[in-house]
């Protein structure tokens, strides 16, 4: 889980033994029932990707709680919803499948879970029928799963869900920017 850059800093700060113990006690490569339950409660996560040259990109991914699901102990799945059409994250996955996901719970019971693994983007998967608004699915096979101390997570609460979160049986709400003169003539039709 650690490379030479990590080790040099661990040695400089005297934390190699602690890092090794944290890896020994907390790191895993399969999701637990607790991991699945934690992830199922969250309406968002952060996705880190990099292109073929290693240039990073980080995205916010949001949806209704449960939009990310643990399909098996070694498989996490989340939908790709209609967005700005740049496909920064999913394009990076096509070029470099290594991803990092950060799940954060704020509020009365803060928590963090990191998932590093390999991702693939899938089209025409039968499971998409069960995910309102999904235009693609992303499947992640975990390599390193580990919780982090939540001590620096601020006390925040979600006031209300985004009106753009897809819901079964409801027409999608289009963002206003799609009608702006600079973009309206090049906005493609929704796929889902």
Helices and strands as residue ranges (DSSP letters): H 4-13, H 16-26, H 33-40, E 44-50, E 56-62, E 68-72, E 75-80, H 88-95, E 98-105, E 111-122, G 126-130, E 136-148, G 176-179, G 184-186
